[in-house]
Amino acid sequence: MDAAWHSLMDVGELFQTIPPVHWAKKQLQPYAKYVQVLAQPALTSLSLAYAAARLAMRSGMAAVGGATSTVFGDD
């Protein structure tokens, strides 16, 4: 597994040494940092919404389980 990871990283480093790719990376790096900063609140909100949806689903399933246990008497 380590050998596969290192060979993949070697290919990535080799790709970044190509002059046009290196130039583009150098030019776009400041913009990428701004995008990261601007996207962070949206990603945090998405994560919180996902956690709330999971909690709602689990609560709903527990309520259904409790209701069926009460109705059918599966104590």
N, CA, C and O atoms as a Tripos MOL2 file, in Angstrom:
@<TRIPOS>MOLECULE
protein
  300   299    75     0     0
PROTEIN
NO_CHARGES

@<TRIPOS>ATOM
      1 N           0.8240   -1.1920    0.0000 N.3       1 MET1
      2 CA          0.0000    0.0000    0.0000 C.3       1 MET1
      3 C           0.8730    1.2630    0.0000 C.2       1 MET1
      4 O           0.5860    2.2380   -0.6940 O.2       1 MET1
      5 N           1.9340    1.2140    0.7900 N.am      2 ASP2
      6 CA          2.8340    2.3650    0.8350 C.3       2 ASP2
      7 C           3.5060    2.6050   -0.5130 C.2       2 ASP2
      8 O           3.6850    3.7480   -0.9340 O.2       2 ASP2
      9 N           3.8720    1.5260   -1.1780 N.am      3 ALA3
     10 CA          4.5200    1.6720   -2.4840 C.3       3 ALA3
     11 C           3.5730    2.2980   -3.4910 C.2       3 ALA3
     12 O           3.9830    3.1290   -4.3020 O.2       3 ALA3
     13 N           2.2960    1.8980   -3.4430 N.am      4 ALA4
     14 CA          1.3100    2.4870   -4.3570 C.3       4 ALA4
     15 C           1.1350    3.9730   -4.0610 C.2       4 ALA4
     16 O           1.0470    4.7870   -4.9800 O.2       4 ALA4
     17 N           1.0830    4.3240   -2.7760 N.am      5 TRP5
     18 CA          0.9200    5.7340   -2.3920 C.3       5 TRP5
     19 C           2.1170    6.5530   -2.8650 C.2       5 TRP5
     20 O           1.9520    7.6450   -3.4100 O.2       5 TRP5
     21 N           3.3250    6.0210   -2.6530 N.am      6 HIS6
     22 CA          4.5220    6.7610   -3.0600 C.3       6 HIS6
     23 C           4.6080    6.9010   -4.5770 C.2       6 HIS6
     24 O           5.0330    7.9420   -5.0780 O.2       6 HIS6
     25 N           4.2120    5.8740   -5.3050 N.am      7 SER7
     26 CA          4.2490    5.9900   -6.7650 C.3       7 SER7
     27 C           3.2220    7.0080   -7.2460 C.2       7 SER7
     28 O           3.4700    7.7340   -8.2080 O.2       7 SER7
     29 N           2.0710    7.0630   -6.5820 N.am      8 LEU8
     30 CA          1.0540    8.0590   -6.9220 C.3       8 LEU8
     31 C           1.5630    9.4620   -6.6230 C.2       8 LEU8
     32 O           1.3580   10.3800   -7.4180 O.2       8 LEU8
     33 N           2.2200    9.6310   -5.4880 N.am      9 MET9
     34 CA          2.7710   10.9420   -5.1360 C.3       9 MET9
     35 C           3.8820   11.3400   -6.0990 C.2       9 MET9
     36 O           4.0100   12.5140   -6.4460 O.2       9 MET9
     37 N           4.6910   10.3680   -6.5350 N.am     10 ASP10
     38 CA          5.7530   10.6700   -7.5030 C.3      10 ASP10
     39 C           5.1680   11.1750   -8.8120 C.2      10 ASP10
     40 O           5.7020   12.1080   -9.4120 O.2      10 ASP10
     41 N           4.0740   10.5640   -9.2600 N.am     11 VAL11
     42 CA          3.4230   11.0100  -10.4900 C.3      11 VAL11
     43 C           2.8880   12.4240  -10.3120 C.2      11 VAL11
     44 O           3.0050   13.2500  -11.2170 O.2      11 VAL11
     45 N           2.2990   12.7110   -9.1440 N.am     12 GLY12
     46 CA          1.7870   14.0530   -8.8790 C.3      12 GLY12
     47 C           2.8910   15.0960   -8.8640 C.2      12 GLY12
     48 O           2.7300   16.1910   -9.4030 O.2      12 GLY12
     49 N           4.0100   14.7530   -8.2470 N.am     13 GLU13
     50 CA          5.1420   15.6860   -8.2290 C.3      13 GLU13
     51 C           5.7210   15.8840   -9.6280 C.2      13 GLU13
     52 O           6.1100   16.9910   -9.9990 O.2      13 GLU13
     53 N           5.7720   14.8100  -10.3900 N.am     14 LEU14
     54 CA          6.2680   14.9020  -11.7620 C.3      14 LEU14
     55 C           5.3520   15.8010  -12.5910 C.2      14 LEU14
     56 O           5.8260   16.6180  -13.3810 O.2      14 LEU14
     57 N           4.0400   15.6480  -12.4100 N.am     15 PHE15
     58 CA          3.0740   16.4610  -13.1440 C.3      15 PHE15
     59 C           3.2280   17.9350  -12.7960 C.2      15 PHE15
     60 O           3.0800   18.7980  -13.6620 O.2      15 PHE15
     61 N           3.5280   18.2310  -11.5180 N.am     16 GLN16
     62 CA          3.6630   19.6260  -11.0930 C.3      16 GLN16
     63 C           4.9590   20.2730  -11.5720 C.2      16 GLN16
     64 O           5.0910   21.4950  -11.5210 O.2      16 GLN16
     65 N           5.9110   19.4770  -12.0340 N.am     17 THR17
     66 CA          7.1590   20.0660  -12.5270 C.3      17 THR17
     67 C           7.0620   20.5050  -13.9830 C.2      17 THR17
     68 O           7.9770   21.1560  -14.4880 O.2      17 THR17
     69 N           5.9760   20.1650  -14.6650 N.am     18 ILE18
     70 CA          5.7810   20.6170  -16.0380 C.3      18 ILE18
     71 C           5.6070   22.1370  -15.9860 C.2      18 ILE18
     72 O           4.7720   22.6280  -15.2260 O.2      18 ILE18
     73 N           6.3700   22.8850  -16.7730 N.am     19 PRO19
     74 CA          6.3500   24.3500  -16.6550 C.3      19 PRO19
     75 C           4.9600   25.0030  -16.7100 C.2      19 PRO19
     76 O           4.6830   25.8520  -15.8630 O.2      19 PRO19
     77 N           4.0730   24.6620  -17.6490 N.am     20 PRO20
     78 CA          2.7640   25.3360  -17.6420 C.3      20 PRO20
     79 C           1.9360   25.0120  -16.3840 C.2      20 PRO20
     80 O           1.2170   25.8690  -15.8700 O.2      20 PRO20
     81 N           2.0460   23.7830  -15.9030 N.am     21 VAL21
     82 CA          1.3010   23.4050  -14.6980 C.3      21 VAL21
     83 C           1.8690   24.1480  -13.4890 C.2      21 VAL21
     84 O           1.1180   24.6520  -12.6530 O.2      21 VAL21
     85 N           3.1790   24.2120  -13.4040 N.am     22 HIS22
     86 CA          3.8260   24.9340  -12.2990 C.3      22 HIS22
     87 C           3.4450   26.4170  -12.3200 C.2      22 HIS22
     88 O           3.1590   27.0030  -11.2750 O.2      22 HIS22
     89 N           3.4430   27.0130  -13.4970 N.am     23 TRP23
     90 CA          3.0670   28.4250  -13.6270 C.3      23 TRP23
     91 C           1.6140   28.6360  -13.1990 C.2      23 TRP23
     92 O           1.3140   29.5680  -12.4530 O.2      23 TRP23
     93 N           0.7100   27.7660  -13.6730 N.am     24 ALA24
     94 CA         -0.7070   27.9070  -13.3360 C.3      24 ALA24
     95 C          -0.9320   27.7330  -11.8400 C.2      24 ALA24
     96 O          -1.7180   28.4650  -11.2380 O.2      24 ALA24
     97 N          -0.2490   26.7720  -11.2450 N.am     25 LYS25
     98 CA         -0.3930   26.5600   -9.7980 C.3      25 LYS25
     99 C           0.0670   27.7950   -9.0340 C.2      25 LYS25
    100 O          -0.5820   28.2230   -8.0800 O.2      25 LYS25
    101 N           1.1880   28.3600   -9.4600 N.am     26 LYS26
    102 CA          1.7320   29.5420   -8.7950 C.3      26 LYS26
    103 C           0.7850   30.7450   -8.9440 C.2      26 LYS26
    104 O           0.6290   31.5330   -8.0110 O.2      26 LYS26
    105 N           0.1600   30.8800  -10.1140 N.am     27 GLN27
    106 CA         -0.7360   32.0080  -10.3580 C.3      27 GLN27
    107 C          -2.0720   31.8590   -9.6250 C.2      27 GLN27
    108 O          -2.6480   32.8490   -9.1750 O.2      27 GLN27
    109 N          -2.5600   30.6270   -9.5050 N.am     28 LEU28
    110 CA         -3.8880   30.4000   -8.9280 C.3      28 LEU28
    111 C          -3.8730   30.1720   -7.4220 C.2      28 LEU28
    112 O          -4.9330   30.1480   -6.7970 O.2      28 LEU28
    113 N          -2.7110   30.0060   -6.8330 N.am     29 GLN29
    114 CA         -2.6320   29.6980   -5.4120 C.3      29 GLN29
    115 C          -3.2890   30.7600   -4.5220 C.2      29 GLN29
    116 O          -4.0120   30.3840   -3.6000 O.2      29 GLN29
    117 N          -3.0810   32.0620   -4.7440 N.am     30 PRO30
    118 CA         -3.7660   33.0470   -3.8940 C.3      30 PRO30
    119 C          -5.2910   32.9780   -4.0100 C.2      30 PRO30
    120 O          -6.0030   33.1590   -3.0220 O.2      30 PRO30
    121 N          -5.7850   32.7170   -5.2190 N.am     31 TYR31
    122 CA         -7.2260   32.6240   -5.4050 C.3      31 TYR31
    123 C          -7.7890   31.3850   -4.7180 C.2      31 TYR31
    124 O          -8.8970   31.4140   -4.1820 O.2      31 TYR31
    125 N          -7.0360   30.3150   -4.7350 N.am     32 ALA32
    126 CA         -7.4740   29.0850   -4.0740 C.3      32 ALA32
    127 C          -7.6130   29.3090   -2.5760 C.2      32 ALA32
    128 O          -8.5300   28.7780   -1.9490 O.2      32 ALA32
    129 N          -6.7110   30.0900   -2.0020 N.am     33 LYS33
    130 CA         -6.8040   30.3880   -0.5640 C.3      33 LYS33
    131 C          -8.0510   31.2130   -0.2670 C.2      33 LYS33
    132 O          -8.7270   30.9610    0.7300 O.2      33 LYS33
    133 N          -8.3690   32.1890   -1.1060 N.am     34 TYR34
    134 CA         -9.5900   32.9730   -0.9120 C.3      34 TYR34
    135 C         -10.8340   32.0980   -1.0260 C.2      34 TYR34
    136 O         -11.7770   32.2510   -0.2500 O.2      34 TYR34
    137 N         -10.8360   31.1880   -1.9840 N.am     35 VAL35
    138 CA        -11.9790   30.2880   -2.1540 C.3      35 VAL35
    139 C         -12.1430   29.4090   -0.9250 C.2      35 VAL35
    140 O         -13.2660   29.1690   -0.4820 O.2      35 VAL35
    141 N         -11.0400   28.9260   -0.3710 N.am     36 GLN36
    142 CA        -11.1130   28.1240    0.8390 C.3      36 GLN36
    143 C         -11.7200   28.9170    1.9910 C.2      36 GLN36
    144 O         -12.5740   28.4110    2.7200 O.2      36 GLN36
    145 N         -11.2780   30.1520    2.1510 N.am     37 VAL37
    146 CA        -11.7880   30.9840    3.2460 C.3      37 VAL37
    147 C         -13.2680   31.2800    3.0440 C.2      37 VAL37
    148 O         -14.0450   31.2390    3.9980 O.2      37 VAL37
    149 N         -13.6640   31.5780    1.8040 N.am     38 LEU38
    150 CA        -15.0650   31.8940    1.5390 C.3      38 LEU38
    151 C         -15.9630   30.6670    1.6100 C.2      38 LEU38
    152 O         -17.1380   30.7840    1.9580 O.2      38 LEU38
    153 N         -15.4370   29.5060    1.2910 N.am     39 ALA39
    154 CA        -16.2510   28.2880    1.2940 C.3      39 ALA39
    155 C         -16.3920   27.6760    2.6780 C.2      39 ALA39
    156 O         -17.2910   26.8630    2.8920 O.2      39 ALA39
    157 N         -15.5450   28.0350    3.6150 N.am     40 GLN40
    158 CA        -15.5670   27.4080    4.9380 C.3      40 GLN40
    159 C         -16.9150   27.5510    5.6440 C.2      40 GLN40
    160 O         -17.3990   26.5530    6.1780 O.2      40 GLN40
    161 N         -17.5570   28.7290    5.6830 N.am     41 PRO41
    162 CA        -18.8740   28.8030    6.3320 C.3      41 PRO41
    163 C         -19.9170   27.9180    5.6620 C.2      41 PRO41
    164 O         -20.7430   27.3150    6.3460 O.2      41 PRO41
    165 N         -19.8910   27.8340    4.3470 N.am     42 ALA42
    166 CA        -20.8490   26.9850    3.6360 C.3      42 ALA42
    167 C         -20.6120   25.5160    3.9660 C.2      42 ALA42
    168 O         -21.5680   24.7680    4.1700 O.2      42 ALA42
    169 N         -19.3650   25.0980    4.0210 N.am     43 LEU43
    170 CA        -19.0620   23.7150    4.3550 C.3      43 LEU43
    171 C         -19.4570   23.3860    5.7920 C.2      43 LEU43
    172 O         -19.9430   22.2900    6.0710 O.2      43 LEU43
    173 N         -19.2480   24.3310    6.6970 N.am     44 THR44
    174 CA        -19.6520   24.1260    8.0830 C.3      44 THR44
    175 C         -21.1620   24.0240    8.1920 C.2      44 THR44
    176 O         -21.6720   23.1650    8.9100 O.2      44 THR44
    177 N         -21.8800   24.8810    7.4960 N.am     45 SER45
    178 CA        -23.3370   24.8280    7.5010 C.3      45 SER45
    179 C         -23.8470   23.5150    6.9210 C.2      45 SER45
    180 O         -24.7920   22.9260    7.4450 O.2      45 SER45
    181 N         -23.2270   23.0610    5.8510 N.am     46 LEU46
    182 CA        -23.6140   21.7920    5.2440 C.3      46 LEU46
    183 C         -23.3830   20.6340    6.2130 C.2      46 LEU46
    184 O         -24.2030   19.7230    6.3130 O.2      46 LEU46
    185 N         -22.2750   20.6810    6.9140 N.am     47 SER47
    186 CA        -21.9710   19.6380    7.8940 C.3      47 SER47
    187 C         -22.9900   19.6390    9.0220 C.2      47 SER47
    188 O         -23.4400   18.5750    9.4490 O.2      47 SER47
    189 N         -23.3570   20.8090    9.5060 N.am     48 LEU48
    190 CA        -24.3600   20.9010   10.5720 C.3      48 LEU48
    191 C         -25.7330   20.4450   10.0930 C.2      48 LEU48
    192 O         -26.4570   19.7820   10.8340 O.2      48 LEU48
    193 N         -26.0960   20.7930    8.8680 N.am     49 ALA49
    194 CA        -27.3800   20.3550    8.3180 C.3      49 ALA49
    195 C         -27.4160   18.8390    8.1710 C.2      49 ALA49
    196 O         -28.4440   18.2140    8.4310 O.2      49 ALA49
    197 N         -26.3080   18.2500    7.7580 N.am     50 TYR50
    198 CA        -26.2310   16.8010    7.6250 C.3      50 TYR50
    199 C         -26.3790   16.1360    8.9970 C.2      50 TYR50
    200 O         -27.0940   15.1430    9.1330 O.2      50 TYR50
    201 N         -25.7060   16.6800   10.0070 N.am     51 ALA51
    202 CA        -25.8130   16.1210   11.3560 C.3      51 ALA51
    203 C         -27.2400   16.2420   11.8840 C.2      51 ALA51
    204 O         -27.7390   15.3210   12.5310 O.2      51 ALA51
    205 N         -27.8960   17.3610   11.6180 N.am     52 ALA52
    206 CA        -29.2850   17.5440   12.0560 C.3      52 ALA52
    207 C         -30.2140   16.5660   11.3520 C.2      52 ALA52
    208 O         -31.1320   16.0310   11.9720 O.2      52 ALA52
    209 N         -29.9890   16.3300   10.0790 N.am     53 ALA53
    210 CA        -30.8190   15.3750    9.3350 C.3      53 ALA53
    211 C         -30.6140   13.9580    9.8600 C.2      53 ALA53
    212 O         -31.5730   13.1960    9.9820 O.2      53 ALA53
    213 N         -29.3750   13.6050   10.1680 N.am     54 ARG54
    214 CA        -29.1080   12.2820   10.7490 C.3      54 ARG54
    215 C         -29.7930   12.1330   12.1020 C.2      54 ARG54
    216 O         -30.3760   11.0880   12.3930 O.2      54 ARG54
    217 N         -29.7270   13.1640   12.9200 N.am     55 LEU55
    218 CA        -30.3790   13.1270   14.2280 C.3      55 LEU55
    219 C         -31.8830   12.9950   14.0740 C.2      55 LEU55
    220 O         -32.5140   12.2290   14.8030 O.2      55 LEU55
    221 N         -32.4590   13.7220   13.1490 N.am     56 ALA56
    222 CA        -33.9030   13.6370   12.9190 C.3      56 ALA56
    223 C         -34.2970   12.2440   12.4530 C.2      56 ALA56
    224 O         -35.3170   11.7100   12.8880 O.2      56 ALA56
    225 N         -33.4960   11.6500   11.5730 N.am     57 MET57
    226 CA        -33.7890   10.3010   11.0800 C.3      57 MET57
    227 C         -33.7060    9.2870   12.2140 C.2      57 MET57
    228 O         -34.5730    8.4240   12.3440 O.2      57 MET57
    229 N         -32.6670    9.3920   13.0310 N.am     58 ARG58
    230 CA        -32.5340    8.4540   14.1520 C.3      58 ARG58
    231 C         -33.6520    8.6380   15.1690 C.2      58 ARG58
    232 O         -34.1630    7.6580   15.7110 O.2      58 ARG58
    233 N         -34.0320    9.8710   15.4300 N.am     59 SER59
    234 CA        -35.1270   10.1300   16.3680 C.3      59 SER59
    235 C         -36.4360    9.5770   15.8310 C.2      59 SER59
    236 O         -37.2250    8.9890   16.5710 O.2      59 SER59
    237 N         -36.6580    9.7690   14.5490 N.am     60 GLY60
    238 CA        -37.8710    9.2450   13.9300 C.3      60 GLY60
    239 C         -37.9180    7.7280   13.9810 C.2      60 GLY60
    240 O         -38.9640    7.1430   14.2610 O.2      60 GLY60
    241 N         -36.7940    7.0940   13.7120 N.am     61 MET61
    242 CA        -36.7580    5.6290   13.7640 C.3      61 MET61
    243 C         -36.9670    5.1290   15.1860 C.2      61 MET61
    244 O         -37.6230    4.1060   15.3810 O.2      61 MET61
    245 N         -36.4310    5.8220   16.1830 N.am     62 ALA62
    246 CA        -36.6520    5.4400   17.5820 C.3      62 ALA62
    247 C         -38.1220    5.6110   17.9540 C.2      62 ALA62
    248 O         -38.6780    4.7900   18.6830 O.2      62 ALA62
    249 N         -38.7490    6.6710   17.4580 N.am     63 ALA63
    250 CA        -40.1660    6.8930   17.7450 C.3      63 ALA63
    251 C         -41.0220    5.8120   17.1110 C.2      63 ALA63
    252 O         -41.9650    5.3190   17.7300 O.2      63 ALA63
    253 N         -40.6990    5.4400   15.8800 N.am     64 VAL64
    254 CA        -41.4530    4.3690   15.2170 C.3      64 VAL64
    255 C         -41.2520    3.0600   15.9580 C.2      64 VAL64
    256 O         -42.2060    2.3060   16.1500 O.2      64 VAL64
    257 N         -40.0340    2.7800   16.3740 N.am     65 GLY65
    258 CA        -39.7630    1.5670   17.1360 C.3      65 GLY65
    259 C         -40.5190    1.5400   18.4590 C.2      65 GLY65
    260 O         -41.0570    0.5050   18.8510 O.2      65 GLY65
    261 N         -40.5560    2.6720   19.1400 N.am     66 GLY66
    262 CA        -41.3020    2.7540   20.3960 C.3      66 GLY66
    263 C         -42.7900    2.5910   20.1920 C.2      66 GLY66
    264 O         -43.4630    1.9390   20.9900 O.2      66 GLY66
    265 N         -43.3060    3.1770   19.1320 N.am     67 ALA67
    266 CA        -44.7390    3.0780   18.8570 C.3      67 ALA67
    267 C         -45.1310    1.6510   18.5040 C.2      67 ALA67
    268 O         -46.1570    1.1600   18.9750 O.2      67 ALA67
    269 N         -44.3400    0.9820   17.6890 N.am     68 THR68
    270 CA        -44.6780   -0.4040   17.3340 C.3      68 THR68
    271 C         -44.5240   -1.3170   18.5330 C.2      68 THR68
    272 O         -45.2790   -2.2780   18.6820 O.2      68 THR68
    273 N         -43.5560   -1.0320   19.3900 N.am     69 SER69
    274 CA        -43.3990   -1.8310   20.5930 C.3      69 SER69
    275 C         -44.6000   -1.6640   21.5090 C.2      69 SER69
    276 O         -45.0400   -2.6310   22.1310 O.2      69 SER69
    277 N         -45.1310   -0.4640   21.6010 N.am     70 THR70
    278 CA        -46.2900   -0.2060   22.4390 C.3      70 THR70
    279 C         -47.5370   -0.8590   21.8430 C.2      70 THR70
    280 O         -48.3240   -1.4610   22.5730 O.2      70 THR70
    281 N         -47.7220   -0.7520   20.5600 N.am     71 VAL71
    282 CA        -48.9150   -1.2800   19.9100 C.3      71 VAL71
    283 C         -48.9180   -2.8130   19.9200 C.2      71 VAL71
    284 O         -49.9360   -3.4380   20.2160 O.2      71 VAL71
    285 N         -47.7820   -3.3970   19.5980 N.am     72 PHE72
    286 CA        -47.7410   -4.8470   19.4900 C.3      72 PHE72
    287 C         -47.2870   -5.5430   20.7530 C.2      72 PHE72
    288 O         -47.3030   -6.7720   20.8110 O.2      72 PHE72
    289 N         -46.8790   -4.7920   21.7740 N.am     73 GLY73
    290 CA        -46.5100   -5.3490   23.0670 C.3      73 GLY73
    291 C         -45.2580   -6.2050   23.0250 C.2      73 GLY73
    292 O         -45.2140   -7.2650   23.6490 O.2      73 GLY73
    293 N         -44.2400   -5.7620   22.3000 N.am     74 ASP74
    294 CA        -42.9920   -6.5210   22.2030 C.3      74 ASP74
    295 C         -42.0270   -6.0700   23.3080 C.2      74 ASP74
    296 O         -40.9470   -5.5560   23.0160 O.2      74 ASP74
    297 N         -42.4010   -6.2540   24.5300 N.am     75 ASP75
    298 CA        -41.5310   -5.8290   25.6380 C.3      75 ASP75
    299 C         -40.4100   -6.7500   25.8230 C.2      75 ASP75
    300 O         -39.5820   -6.5440   26.7100 O.2      75 ASP75
@<TRIPOS>BOND
     1     1     2 1
     2     2     3 1
     3     3     4 2
     4     3     5 am
     5     5     6 1
     6     6     7 1
     7     7     8 2
     8     7     9 am
     9     9    10 1
    10    10    11 1
    11    11    12 2
    12    11    13 am
    13    13    14 1
    14    14    15 1
    15    15    16 2
    16    15    17 am
    17    17    18 1
    18    18    19 1
    19    19    20 2
    20    19    21 am
    21    21    22 1
    22    22    23 1
    23    23    24 2
    24    23    25 am
    25    25    26 1
    26    26    27 1
    27    27    28 2
    28    27    29 am
    29    29    30 1
    30    30    31 1
    31    31    32 2
    32    31    33 am
    33    33    34 1
    34    34    35 1
    35    35    36 2
    36    35    37 am
    37    37    38 1
    38    38    39 1
    39    39    40 2
    40    39    41 am
    41    41    42 1
    42    42    43 1
    43    43    44 2
    44    43    45 am
    45    45    46 1
    46    46    47 1
    47    47    48 2
    48    47    49 am
    49    49    50 1
    50    50    51 1
    51    51    52 2
    52    51    53 am
    53    53    54 1
    54    54    55 1
    55    55    56 2
    56    55    57 am
    57    57    58 1
    58    58    59 1
    59    59    60 2
    60    59    61 am
    61    61    62 1
    62    62    63 1
    63    63    64 2
    64    63    65 am
    65    65    66 1
    66    66    67 1
    67    67    68 2
    68    67    69 am
    69    69    70 1
    70    70    71 1
    71    71    72 2
    72    71    73 am
    73    73    74 1
    74    74    75 1
    75    75    76 2
    76    75    77 am
    77    77    78 1
    78    78    79 1
    79    79    80 2
    80    79    81 am
    81    81    82 1
    82    82    83 1
    83    83    84 2
    84    83    85 am
    85    85    86 1
    86    86    87 1
    87    87    88 2
    88    87    89 am
    89    89    90 1
    90    90    91 1
    91    91    92 2
    92    91    93 am
    93    93    94 1
    94    94    95 1
    95    95    96 2
    96    95    97 am
    97    97    98 1
    98    98    99 1
    99    99   100 2
   100    99   101 am
   101   101   102 1
   102   102   103 1
   103   103   104 2
   104   103   105 am
   105   105   106 1
   106   106   107 1
   107   107   108 2
   108   107   109 am
   109   109   110 1
   110   110   111 1
   111   111   112 2
   112   111   113 am
   113   113   114 1
   114   114   115 1
   115   115   116 2
   116   115   117 am
   117   117   118 1
   118   118   119 1
   119   119   120 2
   120   119   121 am
   121   121   122 1
   122   122   123 1
   123   123   124 2
   124   123   125 am
   125   125   126 1
   126   126   127 1
   127   127   128 2
   128   127   129 am
   129   129   130 1
   130   130   131 1
   131   131   132 2
   132   131   133 am
   133   133   134 1
   134   134   135 1
   135   135   136 2
   136   135   137 am
   137   137   138 1
   138   138   139 1
   139   139   140 2
   140   139   141 am
   141   141   142 1
   142   142   143 1
   143   143   144 2
   144   143   145 am
   145   145   146 1
   146   146   147 1
   147   147   148 2
   148   147   149 am
   149   149   150 1
   150   150   151 1
   151   151   152 2
   152   151   153 am
   153   153   154 1
   154   154   155 1
   155   155   156 2
   156   155   157 am
   157   157   158 1
   158   158   159 1
   159   159   160 2
   160   159   161 am
   161   161   162 1
   162   162   163 1
   163   163   164 2
   164   163   165 am
   165   165   166 1
   166   166   167 1
   167   167   168 2
   168   167   169 am
   169   169   170 1
   170   170   171 1
   171   171   172 2
   172   171   173 am
   173   173   174 1
   174   174   175 1
   175   175   176 2
   176   175   177 am
   177   177   178 1
   178   178   179 1
   179   179   180 2
   180   179   181 am
   181   181   182 1
   182   182   183 1
   183   183   184 2
   184   183   185 am
   185   185   186 1
   186   186   187 1
   187   187   188 2
   188   187   189 am
   189   189   190 1
   190   190   191 1
   191   191   192 2
   192   191   193 am
   193   193   194 1
   194   194   195 1
   195   195   196 2
   196   195   197 am
   197   197   198 1
   198   198   199 1
   199   199   200 2
   200   199   201 am
   201   201   202 1
   202   202   203 1
   203   203   204 2
   204   203   205 am
   205   205   206 1
   206   206   207 1
   207   207   208 2
   208   207   209 am
   209   209   210 1
   210   210   211 1
   211   211   212 2
   212   211   213 am
   213   213   214 1
   214   214   215 1
   215   215   216 2
   216   215   217 am
   217   217   218 1
   218   218   219 1
   219   219   220 2
   220   219   221 am
   221   221   222 1
   222   222   223 1
   223   223   224 2
   224   223   225 am
   225   225   226 1
   226   226   227 1
   227   227   228 2
   228   227   229 am
   229   229   230 1
   230   230   231 1
   231   231   232 2
   232   231   233 am
   233   233   234 1
   234   234   235 1
   235   235   236 2
   236   235   237 am
   237   237   238 1
   238   238   239 1
   239   239   240 2
   240   239   241 am
   241   241   242 1
   242   242   243 1
   243   243   244 2
   244   243   245 am
   245   245   246 1
   246   246   247 1
   247   247   248 2
   248   247   249 am
   249   249   250 1
   250   250   251 1
   251   251   252 2
   252   251   253 am
   253   253   254 1
   254   254   255 1
   255   255   256 2
   256   255   257 am
   257   257   258 1
   258   258   259 1
   259   259   260 2
   260   259   261 am
   261   261   262 1
   262   262   263 1
   263   263   264 2
   264   263   265 am
   265   265   266 1
   266   266   267 1
   267   267   268 2
   268   267   269 am
   269   269   270 1
   270   270   271 1
   271   271   272 2
   272   271   273 am
   273   273   274 1
   274   274   275 1
   275   275   276 2
   276   275   277 am
   277   277   278 1
   278   278   279 1
   279   279   280 2
   280   279   281 am
   281   281   282 1
   282   282   283 1
   283   283   284 2
   284   283   285 am
   285   285   286 1
   286   286   287 1
   287   287   288 2
   288   287   289 am
   289   289   290 1
   290   290   291 1
   291   291   292 2
   292   291   293 am
   293   293   294 1
   294   294   295 1
   295   295   296 2
   296   295   297 am
   297   297   298 1
   298   298   299 1
   299   299   300 2
@<TRIPOS>SUBSTRUCTURE
     1 MET1         2 RESIDUE 1 A MET
     2 ASP2         6 RESIDUE 1 A ASP
     3 ALA3        10 RESIDUE 1 A ALA
     4 ALA4        14 RESIDUE 1 A ALA
     5 TRP5        18 RESIDUE 1 A TRP
     6 HIS6        22 RESIDUE 1 A HIS
     7 SER7        26 RESIDUE 1 A SER
     8 LEU8        30 RESIDUE 1 A LEU
     9 MET9        34 RESIDUE 1 A MET
    10 ASP10       38 RESIDUE 1 A ASP
    11 VAL11       42 RESIDUE 1 A VAL
    12 GLY12       46 RESIDUE 1 A GLY
    13 GLU13       50 RESIDUE 1 A GLU
    14 LEU14       54 RESIDUE 1 A LEU
    15 PHE15       58 RESIDUE 1 A PHE
    16 GLN16       62 RESIDUE 1 A GLN
    17 THR17       66 RESIDUE 1 A THR
    18 ILE18       70 RESIDUE 1 A ILE
    19 PRO19       74 RESIDUE 1 A PRO
    20 PRO20       78 RESIDUE 1 A PRO
    21 VAL21       82 RESIDUE 1 A VAL
    22 HIS22       86 RESIDUE 1 A HIS
    23 TRP23       90 RESIDUE 1 A TRP
    24 ALA24       94 RESIDUE 1 A ALA
    25 LYS25       98 RESIDUE 1 A LYS
    26 LYS26      102 RESIDUE 1 A LYS
    27 GLN27      106 RESIDUE 1 A GLN
    28 LEU28      110 RESIDUE 1 A LEU
    29 GLN29      114 RESIDUE 1 A GLN
    30 PRO30      118 RESIDUE 1 A PRO
    31 TYR31      122 RESIDUE 1 A TYR
    32 ALA32      126 RESIDUE 1 A ALA
    33 LYS33      130 RESIDUE 1 A LYS
    34 TYR34      134 RESIDUE 1 A TYR
    35 VAL35      138 RESIDUE 1 A VAL
    36 GLN36      142 RESIDUE 1 A GLN
    37 VAL37      146 RESIDUE 1 A VAL
    38 LEU38      150 RESIDUE 1 A LEU
    39 ALA39      154 RESIDUE 1 A ALA
    40 GLN40      158 RESIDUE 1 A GLN
    41 PRO41      162 RESIDUE 1 A PRO
    42 ALA42      166 RESIDUE 1 A ALA
    43 LEU43      170 RESIDUE 1 A LEU
    44 THR44      174 RESIDUE 1 A THR
    45 SER45      178 RESIDUE 1 A SER
    46 LEU46      182 RESIDUE 1 A LEU
    47 SER47      186 RESIDUE 1 A SER
    48 LEU48      190 RESIDUE 1 A LEU
    49 ALA49      194 RESIDUE 1 A ALA
    50 TYR50      198 RESIDUE 1 A TYR
    51 ALA51      202 RESIDUE 1 A ALA
    52 ALA52      206 RESIDUE 1 A ALA
    53 ALA53      210 RESIDUE 1 A ALA
    54 ARG54      214 RESIDUE 1 A ARG
    55 LEU55      218 RESIDUE 1 A LEU
    56 ALA56      222 RESIDUE 1 A ALA
    57 MET57      226 RESIDUE 1 A MET
    58 ARG58      230 RESIDUE 1 A ARG
    59 SER59      234 RESIDUE 1 A SER
    60 GLY60      238 RESIDUE 1 A GLY
    61 MET61      242 RESIDUE 1 A MET
    62 ALA62      246 RESIDUE 1 A ALA
    63 ALA63      250 RESIDUE 1 A ALA
    64 VAL64      254 RESIDUE 1 A VAL
    65 GLY65      258 RESIDUE 1 A GLY
    66 GLY66      262 RESIDUE 1 A GLY
    67 ALA67      266 RESIDUE 1 A ALA
    68 THR68      270 RESIDUE 1 A THR
    69 SER69      274 RESIDUE 1 A SER
    70 THR70      278 RESIDUE 1 A THR
    71 VAL71      282 RESIDUE 1 A VAL
    72 PHE72      286 RESIDUE 1 A PHE
    73 GLY73      290 RESIDUE 1 A GLY
    74 ASP74      294 RESIDUE 1 A ASP
    75 ASP75      298 RESIDUE 1 A ASP
